């Protein structure tokens, strides 16, 4: 899951224009992307992936985007889908996609807290 420094810098720059309190953290050879304490995206193999659930997955599937499969084809499918490259070029178009992914992360976090109570 190598990530080039130039791609990481580009993604962080673009997302920081539309996501408050953005931070990036190296993890398992890739990069985790956070909005505050919400883990909503990741970078792997110079591709950006946003967190999905049933509310936003159809947006990605409609554009034939693929899920993140860290162990290759046929391996486990994680709840992150590849962001279309053209969205990264346009912060105004990228913003609603990022906001939906952050909302998915927030919902998952709230659910996790209820499960622990």
Buried (B, 14 or more C-beta within 10 A) or exposed (E): BEBEEEBBEBBBEBBBEBBEEBEBEEEEEBBBBBBBEBBBBBBBBBBBBBBBBEEBBEBBEEEEBEBBBBEEEEEEEBBBBBBBEEBBEEBEEBBEBBBBBBBBBBBBEEEEEEEEE
